[in-house]
């Protein structure tokens, strides 16, 4: 039985790696090296750890061998205590998506539901593994708790040049709530490009309701995609992340993000903040 915490976390390490091959032939996107000593998953795990979250579920697209080798017990991110929670891994999501059927224990959402129910958490953070950013999840949770929103979604501003590439963007009303979500659409008269980072904070009971609703509708998506699908049907408040951010979807993205670290301002924005970025130590006894 997992320890009860105020907030749990789910990481969907299921990103499409087609445009990152051959680098992802034998590893998921989240395990790509970054800035010499880090892996991309270090940013998500560090953000979670710094927020005091101790129960984390990771849903992995294919084999999780390289991920298991890196995270081990989760001790490098203070996630190894059996008293406070731990890391729970579920691999072969791609296979499960293709072969799920009506049996309770083969249902696509069975492990998602089980983790959320056993976590005993009031809130849940949902994210992915291809975003390089140092995000203050604790601040997100505080803003969410004070708001009347059902969901809080993270975005960052993109320049016109960056926004030319296809992506998912948020369009906000005057109160800061998402009233439209989709690809870049200049016809909407928006002068800011708010890029969806696929990071969300919401109540655990609402996410369980969404899973139940999706199951009835035979809609089988990873949880970050599922929340995004229902974004405009609930009161979704947008939360802007102003620090360095890179969403790695192509080889060009990956190259550019690494080269960005030669810029001291971008490097400091990512690494030299009050929130630490941690990784597994490569030395020891």
C-alpha positions in Angstrom: 0.0 0.0 0.0 1.4 3.4 -1.0 1.9 6.2 1.5 -0.8 8.8 1.4 0.4 12.1 0.1 -1.3 15.4 -0.8 -0.1 15.1 -4.4 0.9 12.2 -6.6 2.5 12.3 -10.1 2.1 10.4 -13.4 4.7 10.6 -16.1 3.7 9.4 -19.6 7.0 8.4 -21.3 5.2 7.5 -24.5 6.2 10.3 -26.9 6.4 9.6 -30.6 10.1 9.0 -31.3 9.9 8.7 -35.1 11.6 12.0 -35.8 14.4 11.3 -33.3 15.7 8.1 -34.8 18.3 6.6 -34.9 18.9 8.1 -31.4 15.7 6.4 -30.1 16.2 3.0 -31.7 17.0 1.5 -28.4 15.8 4.0 -25.8 12.8 6.2 -25.2 12.9 10.0 -25.8 13.1 10.5 -22.0 16.4 8.7 -21.8 18.3 10.9 -24.4 21.4 12.5 -22.9 21.4 16.2 -22.3 24.0 18.8 -21.5 26.7 16.2 -20.9 25.8 14.5 -17.6 22.0 14.5 -17.6 19.1 12.6 -19.2 15.9 14.3 -20.3 13.9 12.4 -17.6 16.0 14.1 -14.9 14.0 17.3 -15.4 10.6 15.7 -14.8 11.8 13.7 -11.9 13.7 16.7 -10.3 10.6 18.9 -10.7 8.5 16.2 -9.0 11.0 15.7 -6.2 11.4 19.4 -5.5 7.6 19.7 -5.1 7.7 17.1 -2.3 5.9 14.5 -4.3 6.8 11.0 -3.3 4.5 8.7 -5.2 5.2 8.6 -8.9 3.9 6.3 -11.7 5.8 6.1 -15.0 4.0 4.7 -18.0 6.5 3.6 -20.6 5.8 3.1 -24.3 7.9 0.0 -24.9 10.7 -1.7 -22.9 11.8 0.2 -19.8 15.2 -1.3 -19.5 17.2 1.9 -20.1 14.9 3.8 -17.7 15.2 1.2 -15.0 19.0 1.2 -15.3 19.0 5.0 -14.8 16.5 5.6 -12.1 17.2 2.4 -10.1 15.3 2.8 -6.8 14.8 6.6 -7.4 17.2 7.5 -4.6 18.9 10.2 -6.6 15.6 12.1 -6.5 14.6 11.1 -3.0 11.9 8.8 -4.3 13.1 5.5 -2.8 11.4 5.6 0.6 8.9 2.8 1.1 7.3 4.9 3.9 6.7 7.9 1.8 5.8 6.3 -1.6 8.1 5.3 -4.4 8.4 4.9 -8.2 6.0 2.6 -9.9 6.7 1.6 -13.5 4.3 0.2 -16.1 5.9 -0.7 -19.5 4.7 -1.8 -22.9 1.9 0.9 -23.1 2.1 0.7 -26.9 1.3 -3.0 -26.9 -1.5 -2.5 -24.3 -3.0 0.2 -26.4 -3.2 -2.2 -29.4 -4.4 -5.2 -27.4 -6.7 -4.0 -24.6 -10.1 -5.6 -24.3 -13.0 -5.8 -22.0 -11.5 -7.9 -19.3 -11.0 -5.8 -16.1 -7.3 -6.6 -15.7 -6.5 -6.0 -19.4 -8.3 -2.6 -19.6 -6.0 0.1 -20.8 -6.7 2.3 -17.8 -6.6 -0.4 -15.2 -3.1 0.5 -13.8 -3.7 4.2 -14.0 -6.9 3.8 -11.9 -5.1 1.5 -9.5 -2.2 3.9 -8.9 -4.5 6.9 -8.4 -6.8 5.1 -6.0 -3.9 3.7 -3.9 -2.0 6.9 -3.8 -4.6 8.5 -1.5 -3.7 11.9 -3.0 -6.0 14.9 -3.2 -4.2 16.3 -6.3 -2.2 14.7 -9.2 0.4 16.2 -11.5 0.5 14.7 -15.0 3.4 15.3 -17.4 5.7 13.8 -20.0 9.3 13.1 -20.7 10.3 15.2 -23.7 10.1 18.7 -22.1 13.3 20.3 -20.8 12.3 22.8 -18.2 12.7 23.6 -14.5 9.0 23.9 -13.4 7.9 24.8 -9.9 5.0 22.3 -9.5 4.5 23.4 -5.9 3.7 26.9 -7.1 1.4 25.4 -9.6 -0.5 23.5 -6.9 -0.8 26.6 -4.8 -2.2 28.6 -7.6 -4.6 25.8 -8.5 -5.8 25.4 -4.9 -6.7 29.1 -4.7 -8.5 29.2 -8.0 -11.9 27.9 -9.0 -10.5 25.9 -11.9 -11.0 22.2 -12.5 -7.6 21.8 -14.3 -4.4 23.9 -14.4 -2.4 23.6 -17.6 1.2 24.8 -18.2 2.2 26.8 -21.3 5.1 28.9 -22.4 5.2 31.8 -24.9 6.7 31.1 -28.3 8.0 33.6 -30.8 6.3 34.0 -34.2 9.3 32.1 -35.8 9.1 29.2 -33.3 5.3 29.0 -33.6 5.5 28.4 -37.4 6.1 24.7 -36.7 3.0 22.6 -36.1 2.1 22.4 -32.4 -0.8 22.6 -29.9 -1.6 26.0 -28.6 -3.9 27.5 -25.9 -6.2 30.5 -26.6 -7.3 32.2 -23.4 -10.3 34.4 -22.5 -9.9 37.6 -20.5 -9.9 35.8 -17.2 -7.0 33.5 -18.2 -9.1 30.3 -18.8 -8.6 28.2 -21.9 -11.4 28.7 -24.4 -9.8 27.0 -27.4 -7.0 24.4 -27.8 -5.6 23.4 -31.2 -3.0 24.1 -33.8 -1.8 27.6 -34.5 -4.7 29.6 -36.0 -4.1 33.2 -37.0 -7.8 33.6 -37.8 -8.5 33.7 -34.1 -6.7 37.0 -33.9 -4.3 35.9 -31.1 -1.1 37.9 -30.8 0.6 35.5 -28.4 1.6 31.9 -29.1 0.9 29.9 -25.9 2.5 26.5 -26.5 0.9 23.6 -24.6 3.6 21.8 -22.5 1.3 18.8 -21.7 1.7 19.4 -17.9 -1.4 19.5 -15.7 -2.4 19.7 -12.1 -5.9 18.6 -11.1 -7.9 16.9 -8.4 -7.4 13.1 -8.4 -11.1 12.4 -8.2 -11.7 14.4 -11.4 -9.0 12.5 -13.2 -10.6 9.2 -12.1 -13.9 10.6 -13.4 -12.3 11.4 -16.8 -10.9 7.9 -17.0 -14.3 6.4 -16.3 -15.8 8.7 -18.9 -13.2 7.8 -21.5 -13.7 4.1 -20.8 -17.4 4.3 -21.5 -16.7 6.2 -24.7 -14.0 3.7 -25.7 -11.5 6.6 -25.9 -8.0 5.2 -25.1 -5.3 7.9 -24.7 -2.3 8.5 -22.5 -3.4 10.6 -19.6 -1.7 13.8 -20.7 -3.5 13.4 -24.1 -6.7 12.5 -22.4 -6.7 15.6 -20.2 -5.9 17.7 -23.2 -8.8 16.2 -25.1 -11.2 17.4 -22.4 -9.5 20.7 -21.7 -12.2 23.0 -23.1 -15.1 21.1 -21.5 -13.9 22.0 -18.0 -12.7 25.2 -16.3 -9.0 25.1 -17.3 -6.8 27.8 -16.1 -3.5 28.4 -17.9 -0.3 28.7 -16.0 2.7 30.3 -17.7 6.2 28.9 -17.2 8.6 31.7 -18.0 12.0 29.9 -17.6 13.9 28.2 -20.3 11.9 25.5 -22.1 12.5 23.2 -25.0 10.1 20.5 -26.3 12.1 17.9 -28.0 10.3 16.2 -30.9 12.8 16.2 -33.7 16.6 15.8 -34.1 16.8 19.6 -34.8 15.0 20.2 -31.5 17.4 18.0 -29.7 20.5 19.6 -31.3 19.2 23.2 -30.7 18.4 22.5 -27.0 21.9 21.2 -26.4 23.5 24.1 -28.2 21.3 26.5 -26.1 23.3 25.5 -23.1 26.3 27.4 -24.5 24.2 30.6 -23.9 24.9 31.5 -20.2 21.4 33.1 -19.8 19.6 30.0 -21.0 21.9 27.7 -19.0 21.4 29.7 -15.8 17.6 29.9 -16.4 17.5 26.1 -16.5 20.1 25.0 -13.9 20.9 27.9 -11.5 17.5 28.5 -9.8 16.2 27.7 -6.4 15.0 24.3 -7.7 17.8 21.7 -8.2 18.1 19.5 -11.3 19.3 16.1 -10.0 20.6 13.0 -11.8 22.0 9.6 -10.9 25.7 9.9 -9.8 28.1 8.0 -12.0 30.7 7.5 -9.3 30.7 5.7 -6.0 32.2 2.8 -4.2 
